[in-house]
């Protein structure tokens, strides 16, 4: 038997709501968001090691900081003292043995290659120190 679409009383309230068009719209928006979201995440430009942050953050006075630097020639500095990679590793291991080890400020030249920076991160990993910060230049 066929369905009859005529209503006897045209002024009476309709008891059925047609949601087909609404579901089509929702599925269309879902597909659009599923396609565009990964594209937005992959095209994020990164410019390191400079920073455009204008306000300087105030460090916690209770936390001790120690500076480790690496210049463009790949030489390591603990504070202002120049040292080799093995000496730096031993110095950082002694700091890691303290009850409250300091946070290490890693300062490196922006012209370093990824391999040179990786040697610095390898030294940090071998020393056992996990709290470090990367210093950037404020523009």
OpenMM code with the backbone's topology and positions (N, CA, C; nanometers):
from openmm import Vec3, app, unit

residues = "UNK UNK UNK UNK UNK UNK UNK UNK UNK UNK UNK UNK UNK UNK UNK UNK UNK UNK UNK UNK UNK UNK UNK UNK UNK UNK UNK UNK UNK UNK UNK UNK UNK UNK UNK UNK UNK UNK UNK UNK UNK UNK UNK UNK UNK UNK UNK UNK UNK UNK UNK UNK UNK UNK UNK UNK UNK UNK UNK UNK UNK UNK UNK UNK UNK UNK UNK UNK UNK UNK UNK UNK UNK UNK UNK UNK UNK UNK UNK UNK UNK UNK UNK UNK UNK UNK UNK UNK UNK UNK UNK UNK UNK UNK UNK UNK UNK UNK UNK UNK UNK UNK UNK UNK UNK UNK UNK UNK UNK UNK UNK UNK UNK UNK UNK UNK UNK UNK UNK UNK UNK UNK UNK UNK UNK UNK UNK UNK UNK UNK UNK UNK UNK UNK UNK UNK UNK UNK UNK".split()
positions = [
    Vec3(0.0841, -0.1169, 0.0000),
    Vec3(0.0000, 0.0000, 0.0000),
    Vec3(0.0888, 0.1234, 0.0000),
    Vec3(0.0588, 0.2209, -0.0795),
    Vec3(0.1369, 0.3426, -0.0930),
    Vec3(0.1064, 0.4377, 0.0211),
    Vec3(0.2051, 0.5182, 0.0513),
    Vec3(0.1890, 0.6150, 0.1585),
    Vec3(0.1165, 0.7380, 0.1042),
    Vec3(0.0284, 0.7899, 0.1816),
    Vec3(-0.0513, 0.9048, 0.1402),
    Vec3(0.0068, 1.0291, 0.2074),
    Vec3(0.0388, 1.1321, 0.1283),
    Vec3(0.0979, 1.2539, 0.1814),
    Vec3(-0.0043, 1.3640, 0.2040),
    Vec3(-0.1285, 1.3382, 0.1757),
    Vec3(-0.2315, 1.4389, 0.1979),
    Vec3(-0.2780, 1.4313, 0.3417),
    Vec3(-0.2949, 1.5491, 0.3990),
    Vec3(-0.3467, 1.5546, 0.5355),
    Vec3(-0.4909, 1.6009, 0.5292),
    Vec3(-0.5685, 1.5451, 0.6178),
    Vec3(-0.7089, 1.5829, 0.6192),
    Vec3(-0.7252, 1.7263, 0.6690),
    Vec3(-0.6525, 1.7579, 0.7761),
    Vec3(-0.6647, 1.8926, 0.8321),
    Vec3(-0.5316, 1.9649, 0.8115),
    Vec3(-0.5300, 2.0632, 0.7226),
    Vec3(-0.4066, 2.1326, 0.6913),
    Vec3(-0.3582, 2.2203, 0.8061),
    Vec3(-0.4394, 2.2619, 0.8943),
    Vec3(-0.4006, 2.3493, 1.0035),
    Vec3(-0.3514, 2.2721, 1.1266),
    Vec3(-0.3590, 2.1441, 1.1259),
    Vec3(-0.3134, 2.0669, 1.2412),
    Vec3(-0.1604, 2.0559, 1.2384),
    Vec3(-0.1016, 2.0300, 1.3536),
    Vec3(0.0438, 2.0203, 1.3659),
    Vec3(0.0952, 1.8944, 1.2984),
    Vec3(0.2110, 1.9073, 1.2369),
    Vec3(0.2715, 1.7943, 1.1695),
    Vec3(0.3470, 1.7113, 1.2732),
    Vec3(0.3249, 1.5826, 1.2775),
    Vec3(0.3857, 1.4992, 1.3810),
    Vec3(0.5188, 1.4398, 1.3394),
    Vec3(0.5602, 1.4503, 1.2148),
    Vec3(0.6865, 1.3962, 1.1674),
    Vec3(0.7748, 1.5094, 1.1173),
    Vec3(0.9035, 1.5027, 1.1548),
    Vec3(1.0002, 1.6027, 1.1096),
    Vec3(1.0947, 1.5354, 1.0113),
    Vec3(1.1185, 1.5973, 0.8997),
    Vec3(1.2092, 1.5439, 0.7994),
    Vec3(1.3503, 1.5948, 0.8305),
    Vec3(1.4381, 1.5045, 0.8767),
    Vec3(1.5735, 1.5428, 0.9143),
    Vec3(1.6774, 1.4981, 0.8115),
    Vec3(1.6344, 1.4538, 0.6975),
    Vec3(1.7270, 1.4047, 0.5957),
    Vec3(1.8205, 1.5148, 0.5492),
    Vec3(1.7694, 1.6318, 0.5233),
    Vec3(1.8549, 1.7409, 0.4765),
    Vec3(1.9510, 1.7863, 0.5866),
    Vec3(1.9075, 1.7819, 0.7113),
    Vec3(1.9941, 1.8185, 0.8221),
    Vec3(2.1089, 1.7183, 0.8363),
    Vec3(2.0813, 1.5914, 0.8221),
    Vec3(2.1863, 1.4899, 0.8293),
    Vec3(2.2834, 1.5030, 0.7131),
    Vec3(2.2344, 1.5361, 0.5955),
    Vec3(2.3231, 1.5579, 0.4823),
    Vec3(2.4190, 1.6735, 0.5092),
    Vec3(2.3691, 1.7791, 0.5684),
    Vec3(2.4528, 1.8940, 0.6016),
    Vec3(2.5578, 1.8571, 0.7056),
    Vec3(2.5187, 1.7840, 0.8087),
    Vec3(2.6124, 1.7445, 0.9139),
    Vec3(2.7219, 1.6553, 0.8575),
    Vec3(2.6878, 1.5583, 0.7758),
    Vec3(2.7886, 1.4703, 0.7181),
    Vec3(2.8810, 1.5454, 0.6226),
    Vec3(2.8281, 1.6404, 0.5508),
    Vec3(2.9106, 1.7211, 0.4615),
    Vec3(3.0122, 1.8033, 0.5412),
    Vec3(2.9687, 1.8660, 0.6499),
    Vec3(3.0603, 1.9426, 0.7344),
    Vec3(3.1636, 1.8523, 0.7999),
    Vec3(3.1242, 1.7338, 0.8411),
    Vec3(3.2171, 1.6397, 0.9012),
    Vec3(3.3270, 1.6016, 0.8034),
    Vec3(3.2907, 1.5758, 0.6811),
    Vec3(3.3902, 1.5399, 0.5796),
    Vec3(3.4838, 1.6566, 0.5521),
    Vec3(3.4288, 1.7771, 0.5456),
    Vec3(3.5126, 1.8950, 0.5220),
    Vec3(3.6130, 1.9122, 0.6344),
    Vec3(3.5711, 1.8990, 0.7605),
    Vec3(3.6629, 1.9138, 0.8732),
    Vec3(3.7645, 1.8003, 0.8780),
    Vec3(3.7251, 1.6810, 0.8411),
    Vec3(3.8192, 1.5686, 0.8403),
    Vec3(3.9281, 1.5874, 0.7350),
    Vec3(3.8966, 1.6528, 0.6266),
    Vec3(3.9947, 1.6751, 0.5207),
    Vec3(4.0855, 1.7934, 0.5539),
    Vec3(4.0303, 1.9014, 0.6060),
    Vec3(4.1091, 2.0237, 0.6258),
    Vec3(4.1932, 2.0229, 0.7529),
    Vec3(4.1547, 1.9512, 0.8568),
    Vec3(4.2298, 1.9534, 0.9822),
    Vec3(4.3724, 1.9025, 0.9680),
    Vec3(4.3998, 1.7894, 0.9051),
    Vec3(4.5403, 1.7484, 0.8897),
    Vec3(4.6225, 1.8440, 0.8044),
    Vec3(4.5591, 1.9092, 0.7081),
    Vec3(4.6327, 2.0039, 0.6256),
    Vec3(4.6761, 2.1259, 0.7051),
    Vec3(4.5961, 2.1690, 0.7998),
    Vec3(4.6317, 2.2836, 0.8821),
    Vec3(4.7480, 2.2515, 0.9743),
    Vec3(4.7541, 2.1295, 1.0259),
    Vec3(4.8590, 2.0923, 1.1192),
    Vec3(4.9932, 2.0747, 1.0500),
    Vec3(4.9973, 2.0342, 0.9256),
    Vec3(5.1228, 2.0073, 0.8574),
    Vec3(5.1883, 2.1321, 0.8009),
    Vec3(5.1152, 2.2385, 0.7838),
    Vec3(5.1711, 2.3566, 0.7198),
    Vec3(5.2050, 2.4668, 0.8193),
    Vec3(5.2301, 2.4316, 0.9447),
    Vec3(5.2626, 2.5322, 1.0447),
    Vec3(5.4086, 2.5761, 1.0284),
    Vec3(5.4349, 2.7032, 0.9972),
    Vec3(5.5733, 2.7469, 0.9794),
    Vec3(5.6435, 2.7643, 1.1143),
    Vec3(5.7694, 2.7210, 1.1190),
    Vec3(5.8492, 2.7350, 1.2405),
    Vec3(5.9744, 2.8141, 1.2088),
    Vec3(6.0058, 2.9113, 1.2933),
    Vec3(6.1274, 2.9900, 1.2778),
    Vec3(6.2028, 2.9834, 1.4102),
    Vec3(6.3049, 2.9019, 1.4146),
    Vec3(6.3848, 2.8891, 1.5354),
    Vec3(6.5282, 2.9235, 1.5025),
    Vec3(6.6074, 2.9681, 1.5921),
    Vec3(6.5879, 2.9861, 1.7341),
    Vec3(6.5530, 3.1274, 1.7758),
    Vec3(6.4993, 3.2125, 1.6884),
    Vec3(6.4593, 3.3466, 1.7288),
    Vec3(6.3182, 3.3434, 1.7862),
    Vec3(6.2867, 3.4425, 1.8668),
    Vec3(6.1559, 3.4491, 1.9301),
    Vec3(6.1016, 3.5897, 1.9176),
    Vec3(5.9719, 3.6028, 1.8969),
    Vec3(5.9094, 3.7348, 1.8869),
    Vec3(5.8361, 3.7707, 2.0144),
    Vec3(5.8638, 3.6982, 2.1223),
    Vec3(5.7985, 3.7242, 2.2500),
    Vec3(5.8587, 3.8502, 2.3100),
    Vec3(5.7765, 3.9519, 2.3326),
    Vec3(5.8273, 4.0814, 2.3774),
    Vec3(5.8548, 4.0877, 2.5264),
    Vec3(5.7692, 4.0276, 2.6065),
    Vec3(5.7843, 4.0367, 2.7513),
    Vec3(5.8744, 3.9247, 2.8006),
    Vec3(5.9735, 3.9610, 2.8782),
    Vec3(6.0638, 3.8610, 2.9346),
    Vec3(5.9951, 3.7918, 3.0520),
    Vec3(6.0081, 3.6612, 3.0579),
    Vec3(5.9497, 3.5852, 3.1674),
    Vec3(6.0415, 3.5932, 3.2885),
    Vec3(5.9843, 3.6067, 3.4049),
    Vec3(6.0646, 3.6117, 3.5256),
    Vec3(6.0866, 3.4699, 3.5764),
    Vec3(6.2120, 3.4291, 3.5940),
    Vec3(6.2385, 3.2939, 3.6414),
    Vec3(6.2035, 3.2783, 3.7879),
    Vec3(6.1789, 3.1558, 3.8269),
    Vec3(6.1481, 3.1240, 3.9656),
    Vec3(6.2741, 3.1437, 4.0489),
    Vec3(6.2703, 3.2249, 4.1554),
    Vec3(6.3923, 3.2499, 4.2332),
    Vec3(6.4421, 3.1265, 4.3088),
    Vec3(6.3579, 3.0264, 4.3302),
    Vec3(6.3998, 2.9073, 4.4027),
    Vec3(6.4802, 2.8111, 4.3158),
    Vec3(6.4646, 2.8205, 4.1848),
    Vec3(6.5295, 2.7278, 4.0934),
    Vec3(6.6659, 2.7821, 4.0532),
    Vec3(6.7667, 2.6942, 4.0560),
    Vec3(6.9008, 2.7322, 4.0116),
    Vec3(6.9128, 2.7046, 3.8623),
    Vec3(6.9832, 2.7923, 3.7920),
    Vec3(7.0047, 2.7783, 3.6488),
    Vec3(7.1540, 2.7729, 3.6212),
    Vec3(7.1923, 2.6911, 3.5246),
    Vec3(7.3310, 2.6828, 3.4807),
    Vec3(7.3328, 2.6889, 3.3287),
    Vec3(7.4226, 2.7677, 3.2740),
    Vec3(7.4271, 2.7900, 3.1302),
    Vec3(7.5274, 2.6965, 3.0631),
    Vec3(7.4820, 2.6300, 2.9544),
    Vec3(7.5679, 2.5498, 2.8680),
    Vec3(7.5511, 2.6046, 2.7270),
    Vec3(7.6636, 2.6439, 2.6657),
    Vec3(7.6582, 2.7079, 2.5346),
    Vec3(7.7355, 2.6263, 2.4326),
    Vec3(7.6972, 2.6449, 2.3060),
    Vec3(7.7676, 2.5830, 2.1943),
    Vec3(7.7767, 2.6872, 2.0839),
    Vec3(7.9009, 2.7230, 2.0472),
    Vec3(7.9174, 2.8272, 1.9460),
    Vec3(7.9099, 2.7689, 1.8058),
    Vec3(7.9288, 2.8532, 1.7051),
    Vec3(7.9127, 2.8115, 1.5657),
    Vec3(8.0189, 2.7111, 1.5219),
    Vec3(8.1324, 2.7065, 1.5912),
    Vec3(8.2376, 2.6109, 1.5570),
    Vec3(8.2164, 2.4760, 1.6259),
    Vec3(8.1121, 2.4630, 1.7086),
    Vec3(8.0851, 2.3367, 1.7773),
    Vec3(8.1581, 2.3214, 1.9086),
    Vec3(8.2087, 2.4291, 1.9653),
    Vec3(8.2808, 2.4234, 2.0930),
    Vec3(8.1819, 2.4406, 2.2075),
    Vec3(8.2037, 2.3665, 2.3165),
    Vec3(8.1143, 2.3695, 2.4317),
    Vec3(8.1687, 2.4627, 2.5384),
    Vec3(8.0747, 2.5304, 2.6069),
    Vec3(8.1098, 2.6190, 2.7173),
    Vec3(8.0164, 2.5885, 2.8340),
    Vec3(8.0748, 2.5685, 2.9507),
    Vec3(7.9973, 2.5530, 3.0742),
    Vec3(8.0122, 2.6842, 3.1480),
    Vec3(7.9077, 2.7661, 3.1460),
    Vec3(7.9211, 2.9033, 3.1941),
    Vec3(8.0067, 2.9788, 3.0941),
    Vec3(8.1246, 3.0279, 3.1390),
    Vec3(8.2197, 3.0930, 3.0491),
    Vec3(8.3429, 3.0057, 3.0263),
    Vec3(8.3445, 2.8854, 3.0808),
    Vec3(8.4598, 2.7977, 3.0731),
    Vec3(8.4485, 2.7048, 2.9517),
    Vec3(8.5479, 2.7116, 2.8634),
    Vec3(8.5498, 2.6272, 2.7439),
    Vec3(8.5952, 2.4872, 2.7833),
    Vec3(8.5251, 2.3855, 2.7311),
    Vec3(8.5613, 2.2473, 2.7615),
    Vec3(8.5177, 2.1553, 2.6487),
    Vec3(8.5721, 2.0343, 2.6502),
    Vec3(8.5374, 1.9340, 2.5508),
    Vec3(8.4080, 1.8633, 2.5879),
    Vec3(8.3623, 1.7757, 2.4981),
    Vec3(8.2354, 1.7056, 2.5196),
    Vec3(8.2431, 1.6121, 2.6390),
    Vec3(8.3570, 1.5422, 2.6569),
    Vec3(8.3709, 1.4502, 2.7698),
    Vec3(8.3735, 1.5240, 2.9037),
    Vec3(8.4447, 1.6368, 2.9072),
    Vec3(8.4492, 1.7173, 3.0301),
    Vec3(8.3098, 1.7709, 3.0649),
    Vec3(8.2375, 1.8162, 2.9622),
    Vec3(8.1028, 1.8678, 2.9845),
    Vec3(8.0108, 1.7581, 3.0368),
    Vec3(8.0229, 1.6390, 2.9822),
    Vec3(7.9413, 1.5269, 3.0277),
    Vec3(7.9696, 1.4954, 3.1742),
    Vec3(8.0951, 1.4931, 3.2133),
    Vec3(8.1298, 1.4650, 3.3539),
    Vec3(8.0786, 1.5747, 3.4466),
    Vec3(8.0879, 1.6998, 3.4026),
    Vec3(8.0391, 1.8117, 3.4853),
    Vec3(7.8879, 1.8030, 3.5032),
    Vec3(7.8162, 1.7690, 3.3957),
    Vec3(7.6703, 1.7577, 3.4039),
    Vec3(7.6283, 1.6372, 3.4877),
    Vec3(7.7065, 1.5283, 3.4841),
    Vec3(7.6756, 1.4127, 3.5680),
    Vec3(7.6897, 1.4461, 3.7162),
    Vec3(7.7896, 1.5290, 3.7507),
    Vec3(7.8026, 1.5705, 3.8912),
    Vec3(7.6855, 1.6585, 3.9327),
    Vec3(7.6368, 1.7428, 3.8412),
    Vec3(7.5201, 1.8250, 3.8730),
    Vec3(7.3949, 1.7391, 3.8886),
    Vec3(7.3841, 1.6331, 3.8073),
    Vec3(7.2667, 1.5455, 3.8146),
    Vec3(7.2647, 1.4680, 3.9463),
    Vec3(7.3812, 1.4482, 4.0087),
    Vec3(7.3884, 1.3766, 4.1354),
    Vec3(7.3485, 1.4599, 4.2559),
    Vec3(7.3310, 1.5891, 4.2394),
    Vec3(7.2913, 1.6760, 4.3504),
    Vec3(7.1461, 1.6494, 4.3894),
    Vec3(7.1095, 1.6800, 4.5144),
    Vec3(6.9700, 1.6584, 4.5564),
    Vec3(6.8700, 1.7419, 4.4765),
    Vec3(6.9043, 1.8651, 4.4472),
    Vec3(6.8193, 1.9506, 4.3630),
    Vec3(6.9043, 1.9986, 4.2449),
    Vec3(6.9058, 1.9233, 4.1344),
    Vec3(6.9883, 1.9641, 4.0206),
    Vec3(6.9338, 2.0906, 3.9554),
    Vec3(7.0227, 2.1729, 3.8993),
    Vec3(6.9773, 2.2974, 3.8366),
    Vec3(6.9119, 2.2716, 3.7007),
    Vec3(6.8408, 2.3716, 3.6542),
    Vec3(6.7866, 2.3700, 3.5187),
    Vec3(6.8969, 2.4204, 3.4268),
    Vec3(6.9219, 2.3497, 3.3185),
    Vec3(7.0302, 2.3855, 3.2264),
    Vec3(6.9737, 2.4729, 3.1150),
    Vec3(7.0317, 2.5924, 3.0997),
    Vec3(6.9974, 2.6813, 2.9879),
    Vec3(7.0860, 2.6440, 2.8707),
    Vec3(7.0277, 2.5841, 2.7689),
    Vec3(7.1034, 2.5480, 2.6496),
    Vec3(7.1035, 2.6654, 2.5542),
    Vec3(7.2211, 2.7196, 2.5310),
    Vec3(7.2370, 2.8317, 2.4389),
    Vec3(7.3201, 2.7824, 2.3225),
    Vec3(7.2699, 2.8007, 2.2003),
    Vec3(7.3425, 2.7539, 2.0845),
    Vec3(7.3290, 2.8547, 1.9726),
    Vec3(7.4301, 2.8539, 1.8865),
    Vec3(7.4301, 2.9455, 1.7724),
    Vec3(7.3226, 2.9033, 1.6739),
    Vec3(7.2637, 3.0007, 1.6077),
    Vec3(7.1558, 2.9693, 1.5129),
    Vec3(7.2082, 2.9066, 1.3850),
    Vec3(7.3387, 2.9100, 1.3619),
    Vec3(7.3958, 2.8536, 1.2396),
    Vec3(7.4398, 2.7089, 1.2558),
    Vec3(7.4140, 2.6487, 1.3700),
    Vec3(7.4533, 2.5094, 1.3913),
    Vec3(7.3716, 2.4159, 1.3039),
    Vec3(7.4343, 2.3073, 1.2634),
    Vec3(7.3614, 2.2052, 1.1895),
    Vec3(7.2833, 2.1190, 1.2877),
    Vec3(7.1924, 2.0410, 1.2361),
    Vec3(7.1111, 1.9542, 1.3210),
    Vec3(7.1992, 1.8508, 1.3908),
    Vec3(7.3012, 1.8018, 1.3225),
    Vec3(7.3893, 1.7016, 1.3821),
    Vec3(7.4670, 1.7613, 1.4991),
    Vec3(7.5132, 1.8863, 1.4858),
    Vec3(7.5843, 1.9512, 1.5955),
    Vec3(7.4929, 1.9718, 1.7156),
    Vec3(7.3686, 2.0130, 1.6911),
    Vec3(7.2742, 2.0292, 1.8011),
    Vec3(7.2427, 1.8950, 1.8651),
    Vec3(7.2366, 1.7901, 1.7840),
    Vec3(7.2050, 1.6581, 1.8383),
    Vec3(7.3136, 1.6090, 1.9323),
    Vec3(7.4390, 1.6442, 1.9086),
    Vec3(7.5445, 1.6053, 2.0019),
    Vec3(7.5229, 1.6706, 2.1379),
    Vec3(7.4758, 1.7933, 2.1382),
    Vec3(7.4461, 1.8609, 2.2643),
    Vec3(7.3309, 1.7927, 2.3369),
    Vec3(7.2264, 1.7535, 2.2641),
    Vec3(7.1137, 1.6840, 2.3270),
    Vec3(7.1539, 1.5437, 2.3723),
    Vec3(7.2449, 1.4791, 2.3009),
    Vec3(7.2940, 1.3480, 2.3443),
    Vec3(7.3707, 1.3590, 2.4757),
    Vec3(7.4515, 1.4626, 2.4891),
    Vec3(7.5242, 1.4844, 2.6148),
    Vec3(7.4263, 1.5061, 2.7289),
    Vec3(7.3203, 1.5833, 2.7032),
    Vec3(7.2195, 1.6058, 2.8077),
    Vec3(7.1511, 1.4748, 2.8457),
    Vec3(7.1208, 1.3906, 2.7488),
    Vec3(7.0534, 1.2638, 2.7772),
    Vec3(7.1447, 1.1694, 2.8556),
    Vec3(7.2721, 1.1650, 2.8197),
    Vec3(7.3661, 1.0767, 2.8898),
    Vec3(7.3929, 1.1233, 3.0326),
    Vec3(7.3828, 1.2527, 3.0562),
    Vec3(7.4128, 1.3049, 3.1899),
    Vec3(7.3031, 1.2730, 3.2907),
    Vec3(7.1823, 1.2496, 3.2437),
    Vec3(7.0727, 1.2210, 3.3353),
    Vec3(6.9920, 1.3437, 3.3746),
    Vec3(7.0285, 1.4582, 3.3225),
    Vec3(6.9521, 1.5801, 3.3506),
    Vec3(6.8373, 1.5906, 3.2503),
    Vec3(6.7171, 1.6079, 3.3014),
    Vec3(6.6017, 1.6171, 3.2115),
    Vec3(6.5392, 1.7559, 3.2095),
    Vec3(6.5776, 1.8416, 3.3022),
    Vec3(6.5218, 1.9773, 3.3054),
    Vec3(6.6181, 2.0720, 3.2354),
    Vec3(6.5765, 2.1180, 3.1189),
    Vec3(6.6576, 2.2159, 3.0478),
    Vec3(6.5664, 2.3087, 2.9695),
    Vec3(6.6200, 2.4245, 2.9374),
    Vec3(6.5451, 2.5220, 2.8583),
    Vec3(6.6313, 2.5627, 2.7397),
    Vec3(6.5658, 2.5965, 2.6310),
    Vec3(6.6344, 2.6417, 2.5107),
    Vec3(6.6226, 2.7920, 2.5018),
    Vec3(6.7345, 2.8597, 2.5060),
    Vec3(6.7323, 3.0053, 2.4959),
    Vec3(6.7191, 3.0473, 2.3501),
    Vec3(6.6357, 3.1474, 2.3263),
    Vec3(6.6170, 3.2020, 2.1930),
    Vec3(6.6415, 3.3522, 2.1972),
    Vec3(6.6653, 3.4088, 2.0828),
    Vec3(6.6904, 3.5515, 2.0722),
    Vec3(6.5594, 3.6234, 2.0518),
    Vec3(6.5336, 3.7276, 2.1295),
    Vec3(6.4113, 3.8050, 2.1169),
    Vec3(6.4291, 3.9060, 2.0040),
    Vec3(6.3323, 3.9090, 1.9129),
    Vec3(6.3418, 4.0034, 1.8002),
    Vec3(6.2871, 4.1370, 1.8396),
] * unit.nanometer
topology = app.Topology()
chain = topology.addChain("A")
for resn in residues:
    res = topology.addResidue(resn, chain)
    for name in ("N", "CA", "C"):
        topology.addAtom(name, app.Element.getBySymbol(name[0]), res)
